[in-house]
Amino acid sequence: MASFFSPQVSQIGGRDVELRAYNPVDIEVTYRDTSGLNSANQTILAEKIKLDLSSGYAEQILTGSVRFKIGNDTFLDRTGTLYRNVDPATNSGIASGVVQYGNGLIELDTWTPNIDNSVLLQSLTTTTDLPPVNKLSFRTPIIPIRPQSLTVVVSTLDFGQLTLIADENGAIETSRAHGKINYITGLIELFFYTKTEITASNRPEIEAKPWYDILLEYEEGGKQYINTPVWVDASSARYNAIAYTYIPLDAEILGLSATRLPLDGRVPIFRVGGMCVVSSSKEYVMLDHVAGKIYELADARISWCELEDSKGVKVPYDQYIVDYDYGKFTLSGDFAVNALTPPFTAKYRYQDMGLIRDVQISGQITFTKPVTHNYDTENTIVGSALVIDDMQARYTRKFVQQTWGNVWTDEASGGAISANYNDAIYPIQMTNKGAIQERWALVFTSGTGFKCVGEYSGEVGTGTVNEDFSPINPTTKVPYFVVKKEGWGAGWANSNVLRFNSISAMYPVWAIRTVKQSEPTQISDQFQIMLRGDIDRVV
């Protein structure tokens, strides 16, 4: 705040009187006998203090050369911004205004109140050999640049400092600056201008400018426009950006050869023609848990649903039934809490899978068809899909051998035997739900009895040639396989072996999780692999 006192006027009034020598005239005089009778003072609150450091001459001020004092405050110029009372120990000060390099005007937004308003110029350097420009083009020394990390600071001659930030697409767009950055190559192009409508009133002024050319005019929406240059000091341009650097991958640590991986180790997972899945995961908190009650979720056509208690323990799958089409689930009639801890939460997910038509570097992905659900930013993720095609459980490598030596090979060892199993007529039955990836040995313990041993599963059951043999998979509650009794031939003896391998209806997936170098934020973590199965429904 500054105080200003205006001079007190005398309020003298005048009038014309025609005087004649032969007529008596009364002369009227108006005067003030008390000097302070009408005196007054007024305090004015100034929003800004404006100064002209280059009054009397027109030369461009060099960036960083301005230093002056107002009272006890010292102001320094840094790329067009004036900082007050910079601490030499920390090199920090208070941003208090701007300086216009083209005309020397100073505008102060903040200052210390109730101080002497005299200005003491301590430093100022001007030049006539540094022409201003309205375009900048340069390249960063290291690449690639991390998106949204570029900031450019430049000083204009008439508008002070400009701070420019590139968006995720690399575009820089303000009323006075327009440009872009290529994050891959690090090339930056900036154009400085303001879009100005040409009217009858301002046309003479615009045409008088030295930069004016009629070819610069253009029409838009029935109006005539021209891009008025915004002159900047090229020497004042500064930028800040974050670039990626890559450390060569060690094949021994990675566990695979890095020869065919990109230099940055990042593999593109979205490609035109590939499959993509949009997925939204939500939760539904159950207010009660009544056996036989139907609970309705907020979304229909869900793809996955599980119930958990308050401690994250999963509710057994046989305790509820999910209606995926209508987004409902029903607690079974014999539902019991037992060791679970209420309240219960239904975690569910709905998805859309589509063929990718277009992929932009900005991350925008376009499908060949519209999505069928409403997705919000908070709960939605987009991921690529590994297409497995049709899978069918089967068995292979069936053979017999004389004795069992606990050696898992895919070829028979020892001498030949006459006994065999006729799988040409009675093939071993496999189902997608029951079969696992395993090597099996049916080792005879007598002429008719045998035990079933898996390479990884161990002994899973015993059987005889007089009955169908179907060991149960404890996970899916259906048989691993079924060996028909009609397929057994004669001649089996103790220690004879029937060997075969079961191939599950599962696609081999190698899950590698990559975590950036950082301190751990939690003790444990987990993830879940989800397989999607499409079927043909009969209407």
CORDA-V604238 format. One record per pair of residues at least 12 apart in sequence whose ideal C-beta (glycine too) atoms are under 6 Angstrom apart, sorted by the first residue. I is the first residue (numbers start at 0). GAP is how many residues later the second one is. D is the distance in whole Angstrom. If there is no record, write none. Layout:
# CORDA-V604238
I_GAP_D ; I_GAP_D
This chain:
# CORDA-V604238
0_44_6 ; 0_112_4 ; 1_44_6 ; 1_115_6 ; 2_40_5 ; 3_40_5 ; 4_36_5 ; 7_31_5 ; 47_59_5 ; 48_59_4 ; 49_57_6 ; 50_55_4 ; 51_52_6 ; 51_53_6 ; 52_51_4 ; 52_71_6 ; 53_50_3 ; 58_67_4 ; 58_69_6 ; 59_41_6 ; 59_67_6 ; 59_70_6 ; 60_40_4 ; 60_43_6 ; 60_65_5 ; 61_63_5 ; 61_65_6 ; 62_92_6 ; 62_170_5 ; 62_172_6 ; 62_173_4 ; 63_13_6 ; 64_60_4 ; 65_33_5 ; 65_58_6 ; 66_55_4 ; 66_56_4 ; 67_51_6 ; 67_53_5 ; 67_54_6 ; 68_51_4 ; 69_49_6 ; 70_44_3 ; 70_45_5 ; 72_12_6 ; 72_38_6 ; 72_39_5 ; 76_22_5 ; 78_74_6 ; 78_76_5 ; 78_82_6 ; 78_157_5 ; 79_18_6 ; 79_19_6 ; 79_75_3 ; 79_80_5 ; 79_81_4 ; 80_14_6 ; 80_80_5 ; 81_14_5 ; 81_15_4 ; 81_17_6 ; 82_12_6 ; 83_12_4 ; 95_12_6 ; 95_13_6 ; 95_14_5 ; 96_12_5 ; 97_62_3 ; 99_58_6 ; 100_56_5 ; 100_132_5 ; 101_55_3 ; 101_56_5 ; 131_25_5 ; 131_99_4 ; 132_101_5 ; 133_58_5 ; 133_95_4 ; 133_97_6 ; 134_56_5 ; 135_54_4 ; 135_101_6 ; 136_52_5 ; 137_50_6 ; 138_47_5 ; 138_48_5 ; 139_46_4 ; 139_101_6 ; 141_101_4 ; 142_43_4 ; 143_39_6 ; 143_40_5 ; 143_100_5 ; 144_38_5 ; 144_41_6 ; 144_96_5 ; 144_98_5 ; 145_96_4 ; 146_21_5 ; 146_36_5 ; 147_20_5 ; 148_92_5 ; 148_93_4 ; 149_16_4 ; 149_31_5 ; 149_91_4 ; 150_14_5 ; 150_89_5 ; 151_12_4 ; 151_87_5 ; 152_85_5 ; 153_78_5 ; 153_82_6 ; 153_83_5 ; 154_78_5 ; 154_81_4 ; 155_74_6 ; 155_76_5 ; 156_74_4 ; 161_15_6 ; 163_13_5 ; 165_15_5 ; 167_194_6 ; 168_193_5 ; 169_13_6 ; 175_18_6 ; 175_54_5 ; 176_13_6 ; 176_15_5 ; 177_13_5 ; 178_12_6 ; 191_38_4 ; 191_40_5 ; 192_34_4 ; 192_35_6 ; 192_36_5 ; 192_37_6 ; 193_34_5 ; 194_30_6 ; 195_30_6 ; 195_32_4 ; 196_26_6 ; 196_28_6 ; 197_26_4 ; 197_28_6 ; 210_18_6 ; 245_17_6 ; 245_18_5 ; 248_16_6 ; 268_115_4 ; 269_89_5 ; 269_95_6 ; 269_114_6 ; 271_84_6 ; 273_82_5 ; 274_110_4 ; 274_112_6 ; 275_80_5 ; 275_108_6 ; 276_74_6 ; 276_76_5 ; 276_106_5 ; 276_108_5 ; 277_74_5 ; 277_93_6 ; 277_104_5 ; 278_70_6 ; 278_72_4 ; 278_102_6 ; 279_70_6 ; 279_95_5 ; 279_99_5 ; 279_100_5 ; 280_68_5 ; 280_98_6 ; 281_97_6 ; 282_62_5 ; 282_64_5 ; 283_13_5 ; 283_62_4 ; 284_60_5 ; 285_57_6 ; 285_58_5 ; 288_53_6 ; 288_55_5 ; 290_40_5 ; 290_42_6 ; 290_44_4 ; 291_41_5 ; 292_38_6 ; 293_34_6 ; 293_36_5 ; 294_34_6 ; 295_32_5 ; 296_30_4 ; 296_51_6 ; 298_28_5 ; 298_51_5 ; 299_26_6 ; 299_27_4 ; 301_22_5 ; 301_25_5 ; 301_46_5 ; 301_48_5 ; 302_46_6 ; 302_47_6 ; 302_48_5 ; 303_45_5 ; 304_17_5 ; 304_43_4 ; 305_41_5 ; 306_13_6 ; 306_37_6 ; 306_39_5 ; 307_37_5 ; 308_31_4 ; 308_32_5 ; 308_35_6 ; 309_31_5 ; 309_33_6 ; 310_30_5 ; 318_13_5 ; 318_16_5 ; 349_23_5 ; 351_19_4 ; 351_20_6 ; 353_13_4 ; 353_15_5 ; 354_13_5 ; 387_119_4 ; 390_114_4 ; 391_113_6 ; 392_37_4 ; 392_39_5 ; 392_42_4 ; 392_111_6 ; 392_112_4 ; 393_36_6 ; 393_109_5 ; 394_33_5 ; 394_35_6 ; 394_105_5 ; 394_107_5 ; 395_105_5 ; 396_13_5 ; 396_103_6 ; 396_104_5 ; 397_25_6 ; 397_102_4 ; 398_13_5 ; 398_100_5 ; 399_17_6 ; 399_20_6 ; 399_98_6 ; 400_12_6 ; 400_13_5 ; 400_96_5 ; 401_12_4 ; 401_13_5 ; 401_15_5 ; 402_92_5 ; 403_39_5 ; 403_93_5 ; 407_31_5 ; 407_47_5 ; 417_73_5 ; 418_70_6 ; 418_72_4 ; 418_73_4 ; 418_77_6 ; 419_69_5 ; 420_66_5 ; 420_67_6 ; 420_77_6 ; 421_65_5 ; 425_58_4 ; 425_60_5 ; 425_61_3 ; 427_53_5 ; 427_55_6 ; 428_53_4 ; 429_51_5 ; 431_73_4 ; 432_43_5 ; 432_45_5 ; 433_39_5 ; 433_42_6 ; 433_44_4 ; 433_45_5 ; 433_46_5 ; 434_67_5 ; 434_69_5 ; 435_68_5 ; 436_67_5 ; 437_16_5 ; 437_19_6 ; 437_64_5 ; 438_16_4 ; 438_62_5 ; 439_14_6 ; 439_60_6 ; 440_12_5 ; 440_56_5 ; 440_58_5 ; 441_56_4 ; 442_54_5 ; 443_48_5 ; 443_50_6 ; 443_52_5 ; 445_48_6 ; 446_45_6 ; 447_16_5 ; 447_17_5 ; 448_15_5 ; 451_19_5 ; 464_23_4 ; 466_18_6 ; 467_14_6 ; 467_16_6 ; 467_17_5 ; 468_14_4 ; 469_12_4
